[in-house]
């Protein structure tokens, strides 16, 4: 059965001793445990990555809108076709003439 996303799990992590010491010092200054500091930094990193992806999507959309606007404003109106004299699609039928007397 899959775990809930809110479940807390144990995870073994290997790192250089120098990095562990650095995290320990930073965590102590911020009054956090090393675990809390690592989790906080991972969450921040993932959030920044998601925000960056959203920002890129927004920039792409803006570029598309600008391009569409630029193309729309630079096009000339379609040339008008000459209209038939009647103003309709077909020529009018001439009136019937009566018999000659």
Protein Blocks (a to p, Z undefined) as FASTA:
>chain_A
ZZdfkbccdddddddfklmmmmmmmmmmnopafklmmmmmmmmmmmmmmmmmmmmmmmmm
mmmmmmmmmmmmmpccdddddddfkopabdcddddddddZZ
